[in-house]
Amino acid sequence: MWDPAQYLSFADERSRPFFDLTGRIAAATPSYVVDLGCGPGQLTAQLASRWPGAQIDGIDSSAEMIAAADRMRTELAGQDPAAAARLSFAVADVADWEPARPVDVIVSNAVLQWVPGHLDLLPRWVSRLGAAGWIAFQLPGNFDQPSHAVLRELVGSPRWRDKLADVQLNRQAAALEDYLDLLAGLGLTVDAWETTYMHVLAGPDPVTEWIKGTGLRPVLNALGAQDAAAFLGEYSERVRAAYPAHSYGTVLPFRRVFVVARKS
């Protein structure tokens, strides 16, 4: 379903929230770190650099993403064998993930929006933390923006609704205060915030290209090549009007919700 190359076409913009998130984790010397929803693994490798004494496991439900992560690990082995030796990647559903031992740091970057009922999942993740463990996650909160509103409208339109009746679009963030209340109620110390990034994207139809790497994936995978091209044509026309190009590029406002919490 996932296309690592398409996803990484905006690698700089997609990586910034990861660093903003993990920069607030104050774990000094964790021994076991898990990246739930690691994607192609290039950011997971940054955790190995940050915590040189830790085993780092990356988990993702996409075989294509894990294959890309394994290729990255092989390349890293030629440059930094010690770091590569501490990295491990596996295909698994984060909703079913069970660690073999308590985890010092759980990171989940732009994943929970794909998990139904993820508020019910978070207490189980917290229970898998060791003493003084950390959990950090971020997810989009831009469900009301044209990039997603247009997608929902088209999926529900007469032309497409029968062909796309079974497609599940991403679900976005809950209210920020819900995460705070849930995790604080579990006894964690919580740091919760939101940020709206103003991404300036280059190239023709850059918003469509961005969404092709994430929100459009379920739709494109459900359609044949001809229908997928037709859907993209309709989507792109509407999105170009919603996000006009300027001389310096096309601006994509993108709100994200962040939570970092630790066991007291």
HUDA-V740776 format. One record per pair of residues at least 12 apart in sequence whose ideal C-beta (glycine too) atoms are under 10 Angstrom apart, sorted by the first residue. I is the first residue (numbers start at 1). GAP is how many residues later the second one is. Records with the same first field share a line. If there is no record, write none. Layout:
I: GAP + GAP
This chain:
1: 60 + 61 + 62 + 63 + 64 + 216 + 217 + 219 + 220 + 221
2: 37 + 38 + 58 + 59 + 60 + 61 + 62 + 63 + 64 + 66 + 211 + 212 + 215 + 219
3: 59 + 61 + 62 + 65 + 209 + 210 + 214 + 217 + 218
4: 35 + 36 + 37 + 38 + 58 + 60 + 61 + 62 + 63 + 64 + 65 + 67 + 68 + 209
5: 35 + 59 + 63 + 208
6: 203 + 204 + 206 + 207 + 208 + 210 + 211 + 214
7: 32 + 33 + 55 + 57 + 58 + 61 + 203 + 205 + 206 + 207 + 210
8: 31 + 32 + 34 + 60 + 205
9: 194 + 197 + 200 + 201 + 203 + 204
10: 189 + 191 + 192 + 196 + 199 + 200 + 203 + 204 + 242
11: 29 + 31 + 32 + 202
12: 187
13: 184 + 186 + 187 + 188 + 197 + 239 + 241
14: 25 + 28 + 29 + 95 + 96 + 185 + 196 + 199 + 200 + 240
15: 27 + 28 + 31 + 94
16: 179 + 181 + 183 + 240
17: 92 + 93 + 121 + 122 + 123 + 178 + 180 + 237 + 239 + 240 + 241
18: 17 + 21 + 24 + 25 + 26 + 28 + 29 + 89 + 91 + 92 + 118 + 120
19: 24 + 27 + 31 + 90
20: 118 + 173 + 175 + 177 + 236 + 238
21: 86 + 87 + 88 + 89 + 115 + 116 + 117 + 174 + 235 + 237 + 238 + 239
22: 13 + 21 + 24 + 25 + 28 + 83 + 85 + 87 + 112 + 114 + 116 + 238
23: 27 + 113 + 237
24: 110 + 112 + 167 + 169 + 234 + 235 + 236
25: 22 + 25 + 26 + 80 + 81 + 82 + 109 + 110 + 111 + 166 + 235 + 236 + 237
26: 108 + 165 + 234 + 236
27: 23 + 24 + 27 + 77 + 78 + 105 + 106 + 107 + 109 + 235
28: 23 + 25 + 76 + 104
29: 22 + 23 + 24 + 25 + 75
30: 17 + 20 + 21 + 23 + 24 + 25 + 26 + 73 + 74 + 75 + 100 + 102 + 103 + 104
31: 20 + 22 + 23 + 24 + 70 + 71 + 72 + 73 + 74 + 99
32: 19 + 22 + 23 + 24 + 25 + 67 + 68 + 69 + 70 + 71 + 72 + 73 + 74 + 98 + 101
33: 14 + 15 + 17 + 18 + 21 + 22 + 23 + 24 + 25 + 53 + 70 + 71 + 72 + 73 + 74 + 101
34: 13 + 20 + 21 + 22 + 23 + 24 + 25 + 54 + 60 + 63 + 65 + 69 + 70 + 71 + 72 + 73 + 74 + 91 + 94 + 101
35: 12 + 21 + 22 + 23 + 24 + 25 + 34 + 52 + 54 + 59 + 70 + 71 + 72 + 73 + 74 + 76
36: 21 + 22 + 23 + 24 + 56 + 57 + 58 + 59 + 61 + 67 + 70 + 71 + 72 + 73 + 75 + 76 + 79 + 85 + 89 + 99 + 101
37: 21 + 22 + 23 + 24 + 25 + 28 + 56 + 57 + 60 + 70 + 71 + 72 + 73 + 74 + 75 + 76 + 77 + 78 + 100 + 102
38: 18 + 19 + 20 + 21 + 22 + 24 + 27 + 28 + 31 + 49 + 51 + 52 + 56 + 69 + 70 + 71 + 73
39: 19 + 21 + 23 + 25 + 26 + 27 + 29 + 30 + 70 + 71 + 72
40: 18 + 20 + 22 + 24 + 25 + 26 + 27 + 28 + 29 + 30 + 31 + 32 + 49
41: 15 + 17 + 19 + 24 + 25 + 26 + 27 + 28 + 29 + 30 + 31 + 32 + 35 + 46 + 48
42: 26 + 27 + 30 + 34
43: 15 + 26 + 64 + 66
44: 12 + 13 + 14 + 15 + 16 + 25 + 28 + 29 + 43 + 44 + 45 + 63 + 65
45: 13 + 24 + 27 + 28 + 30 + 31 + 35 + 38 + 39 + 41 + 42
46: 37
47: 36 + 39 + 40 + 58 + 60
48: 25 + 28 + 32 + 34 + 35 + 36 + 37 + 38 + 39
49: 27 + 31 + 34
50: 55
51: 35 + 53 + 54
52: 30 + 31 + 34
53: 33
54: 32 + 50 + 51
55: 30 + 31 + 32 + 33 + 46 + 49
56: 27 + 30 + 31 + 32 + 33 + 49 + 51
57: 29 + 30 + 31 + 32 + 33 + 35 + 40 + 42 + 43 + 46
58: 12 + 14 + 15 + 29 + 30 + 31 + 32 + 49
59: 29 + 30 + 31 + 32 + 33 + 34 + 35 + 37 + 38 + 40 + 49 + 52
60: 29 + 30 + 31 + 32 + 33 + 34 + 51
61: 30 + 31 + 32 + 33 + 34 + 35 + 36 + 50 + 53 + 54
62: 29 + 155
63: 28
64: 27
65: 24 + 26
66: 23 + 24 + 25 + 26
67: 22 + 24
68: 21
69: 18 + 19 + 20 + 21 + 22
70: 17 + 18 + 19 + 20
72: 12 + 15 + 17
73: 12 + 14 + 15 + 16
93: 22
94: 12 + 14 + 17 + 18 + 20 + 21 + 24 + 27 + 31
95: 17 + 19 + 20 + 21 + 22 + 23 + 25 + 26 + 29
96: 25
97: 24 + 27 + 28 + 31
98: 26 + 30
99: 26 + 29 + 30 + 31
101: 27 + 29
102: 25 + 26 + 27 + 28 + 29 + 31
103: 22 + 25 + 26 + 27 + 30 + 31 + 32
104: 25 + 26 + 27 + 28 + 29 + 30
105: 24 + 25 + 28 + 29 + 30 + 31 + 157
106: 16 + 19 + 20 + 22 + 23 + 27 + 28 + 29 + 30 + 31 + 155
107: 27 + 28 + 29 + 30 + 31 + 153
108: 13 + 14 + 17 + 27 + 28 + 29 + 30 + 31 + 151
109: 27 + 28 + 29 + 30 + 147 + 149
110: 27 + 28 + 29 + 30 + 60 + 104 + 146
111: 26 + 27 + 28 + 59
112: 13 + 25 + 26 + 27 + 28 + 58 + 59 + 60 + 61 + 62 + 67 + 145 + 147
113: 25 + 26 + 27 + 28 + 30 + 56 + 57 + 58 + 59 + 60 + 61 + 101 + 102 + 144
114: 25 + 54 + 55 + 56 + 57 + 58 + 100 + 101 + 103 + 104
115: 24 + 55 + 56
116: 52 + 55
117: 54
118: 19 + 21 + 53 + 55 + 56 + 61
119: 55 + 59 + 60 + 63
120: 62
122: 13 + 15 + 52 + 57 + 60 + 61 + 64 + 137 + 139
123: 59 + 60 + 62 + 63
125: 12
126: 56 + 57 + 60 + 61 + 62 + 135 + 137
127: 59
129: 59 + 132 + 133 + 134
130: 133
131: 132 + 133
132: 130 + 131 + 132
133: 55 + 128 + 129 + 130
134: 54 + 55 + 126 + 127 + 128 + 129
135: 48 + 51 + 53 + 55 + 124 + 125 + 126 + 127 + 128
136: 55 + 122 + 123 + 124 + 125 + 126
137: 36 + 42 + 120 + 121 + 122 + 123 + 124
138: 35 + 55 + 56 + 57 + 118 + 119 + 120 + 121 + 122
139: 31 + 32 + 33 + 34 + 35 + 40 + 117 + 118 + 119 + 120
140: 30 + 31 + 32 + 33 + 74 + 75 + 114 + 115 + 116 + 117
141: 31 + 32 + 33 + 34 + 35 + 53 + 54 + 55 + 113 + 114 + 115 + 116 + 117
142: 30 + 31 + 54 + 55 + 73 + 110 + 111 + 112 + 113 + 114 + 115
143: 26 + 27 + 28 + 29 + 30 + 72 + 112
144: 28 + 111
145: 62 + 97 + 98 + 107 + 108 + 109 + 110
146: 61 + 92 + 93 + 95 + 96 + 97 + 106 + 107
147: 60 + 61 + 63 + 64 + 67 + 68 + 69 + 88 + 91 + 92 + 95 + 96 + 105 + 106 + 107
148: 21 + 22 + 24 + 63 + 67
149: 89 + 93
150: 57 + 58 + 61 + 84 + 85 + 86 + 87 + 88 + 89 + 91 + 92
151: 18 + 19 + 60 + 64 + 65 + 67 + 68 + 80 + 84 + 87 + 88
152: 17 + 63
153: 81 + 82 + 85
154: 65 + 77 + 80 + 81 + 84
155: 12 + 14 + 63 + 64 + 67 + 76 + 80
157: 74 + 77
159: 68 + 71 + 72 + 75
160: 59 + 62 + 63 + 67 + 70 + 71 + 74
163: 56 + 59 + 60 + 61 + 64 + 68
164: 54 + 55 + 58 + 59 + 63 + 67
165: 57
166: 52 + 56
167: 50 + 51 + 52 + 53 + 54 + 55 + 56
168: 50 + 54
169: 46 + 47 + 48 + 49 + 50
170: 44 + 45 + 47 + 48
172: 43 + 83 + 85
173: 21 + 82 + 83 + 84 + 85 + 86
174: 83
175: 82
176: 16 + 17 + 18 + 81 + 82 + 83
177: 15
178: 14 + 79
179: 13 + 78 + 79 + 80 + 82
180: 12 + 13 + 79 + 81
182: 77 + 79
183: 76 + 77 + 78 + 79
184: 77
186: 75 + 77
187: 74 + 76 + 77
188: 71 + 72 + 73 + 74 + 75 + 76
189: 71 + 72 + 73 + 74 + 75
190: 69 + 70 + 71 + 72
191: 67 + 68 + 69 + 70 + 71
192: 65 + 66 + 67 + 68 + 69
193: 63 + 64 + 65 + 66 + 67
194: 61 + 62 + 63 + 64 + 65
195: 59 + 60 + 61 + 62 + 63
196: 57 + 58 + 59 + 60
197: 55 + 56 + 57 + 58 + 59
198: 53 + 54 + 55 + 56
199: 50 + 51 + 52 + 53 + 54 + 55
200: 46 + 48 + 49 + 50 + 51 + 52
201: 42 + 44 + 48 + 49 + 50 + 51
202: 43 + 46 + 47 + 48
203: 42 + 46 + 47
204: 32 + 36 + 41 + 46
205: 27 + 30 + 31 + 32 + 34 + 35 + 38 + 40 + 45
206: 33 + 34 + 37 + 39 + 43 + 44 + 45 + 46
207: 28 + 29 + 32 + 33 + 35 + 36 + 38 + 43 + 44 + 45
208: 24 + 25 + 27 + 28 + 29 + 30 + 31 + 32 + 35
209: 27
210: 29 + 33 + 40 + 42 + 44
211: 21 + 24 + 25 + 28 + 41
212: 20 + 23 + 24
216: 12 + 15 + 16 + 19
219: 12 + 13 + 16
220: 12
239: 13
